[in-house]
Amino acid sequence: MRKNSGISRLMCVFTVCIALISYNAYSFCFKGRKNEAETLQIPANGVFSFEEEEETETVITEESKPQEQSGENIPASTDGSVKGKIISRYISPYNAPLSYDGVYMKNSTDLAVDIKGLLESPLTFKIKKEDSPQVLIVHTHTTETFILDEADYYTEAFSSRTRETDKNMVSIGKIVAEKLNNAGIKTLHDTSEHDYPNYTGSYSRAAKTINSYLKKYPSIKVVLDLHRDAVSSGESDKVKLVTEIEGKKAAQVMLVMGSQSGSVTDFPNWKENLKLAVRLQQKIEQKYPTLARPLSLMPKKYNENLTTGSLLIEFGTDVNTLTEAHYSALLVGNALAELLTGLT
């Protein structure tokens, strides 16, 4: 009898232990999943993530201002299910950490920058209005493209790359080249696909193209590498960067300049490019206020070490419309033509 009572007690204790272990395991799993879910919840106006570009990085600051939304507007021609929202934002240059006389800059290097001194320091070249080429336009990421229709959402059918030259960066370069050539500044436009079929190594392939032009046409003073940016909010929403110029929507642009900083040790003439960049930044601001985001100075090269007149310019993001990007190309072309004409 006592033996049976002892066994009964042991069975009761065993049952209680199993129940406690099961309860704790359930609580742990539930709380763990709850904490994980809370960690993944990113507010719409919180931290942004960005499409990773070879040697490029974009930062959106809290000064970015939402633009008015037009309501749910999905083009009838759009195929596929909705993947995320398209959010319109404007990045004010006027809150940039560095500024002087219409030049606004974000310095992401360990270098001291004197904008006033750069503006006052003479350039190492002059532009000649003659038959010899003065400007070369290239595209390291040639197949970068834009959304075709105004929309508040994008679908699974959307692609940020295309080989169609009337829709990718070639169309941007064509507009800028026409503006410069019409101003009497001989400009060559290379349309090589440096990012197709392989994206990795785009800058190395673009460097070979640039050097081949410089060897064939030593008269070239300025090399423009025209890109577009890509910005996302949270896990699925995309951001377009837009402002209004003379009553029309324009994709905001950004100059991205490299320097001899950080791990970069073979770029001694980086300031010569920056001298030209701050002049262009100032010219754009004078002609078209709010079009340009703050100039971004980075510890990178971006092939800008190949000349003393190299510039990398970003036109909007992948969800700016092609129309907005083309309008910005026209405006930047106007500013460039005016600036370079003044350097003759």
C-alpha positions, 0 to 999 in steps of 0.5 A: 500500500505504501509502495503504491502511495509512493508511486502515486506521489512520484507520478503527481510530481512528474505530471506537475513538472511536465506541465511547468516545462510546457508552460515555460516553453510556450511562454518563451516561444510566444514572447520571442516571436512577439519581440521579433515582430516588434523589432521588424516593425519599422515606422514609415518615417523611420530608418530607410534602407537603400539599394546597394550600388557598387561603391555608392551609398545614399543617406536620407536625413530627417529633413526629408519632407513628404510631398502631397500624395495624389491618392491611389493611382495604379495605372491600368496598364500595370501588370502583377500584384502590388509589392509596395507603396511609392512615397514622394519626398523632397530632400532640402539642401538647406539643412546640409552640415556645410554650406557657403554661397549656394553650395550645400554639402554633406562631408562623409570623409575625415577631410576638412573642406573649405567651400569658399576656397574651392570656389575662389581657386582657379580650375586647371583647364579651360573649355574651348568652343571648337571641333575637338571634344571637350566633354565625355558623357558615360554611364557606369550603370547604363541600364538603370531606369525609372518608372514609366507612369505616375503611380502610388504603388509599384507591382511585381512587374516593375523592374529598375533595369532595362536595356531599352536606351530610350528608357534608361540612363542613355536617354538622360545622357542624350538630353545633356549631350544635346544641350552642351553640343547646342551651346557649342561645347563639343560633347561625346556620349558613350552608350556602352552597357558597363553593367550588363550582363554582369553588374559587378565590375561596372566601374572597372569596365567604365574606367577602360572606356573612359581611358580609351576616349582620353587616349583618342581625344586628349582634348577632353576636359570633363567626364560626366558619369550619369546615374540614378539613385534607389531609395526604399522605406521599410521592407517594401516601399520605395521613395521618389525624390521630387521637387517643383521647378517652374511649375513642373515636377523634377527628379532631384539630383545629387553630385557624388564626389570622391576623395583621397580619404579613408582607404583611398590613397591614390587620388591626389588630385581629388580637389580639382574635381571638387572645384568643378563640382561646387561650381556646378552645385552653385549654378544649379541652385542659382538657376533652379533652387531645390533641384539639387540635394546636398553634394555628397563627398565620399571616401571613394574614387568613382573613376574620378581619379582619371581626370581633373574634371570628373563628376558623378551625377545622380538623377532621382530614384528608380520610382521617379517617372521617366518624365521627371528624370528627363526634365531634370536632365534638361535643367542640369544640361542648361546649368552645365552649358552655362557653367562651361561656357563661362570657362572658355 
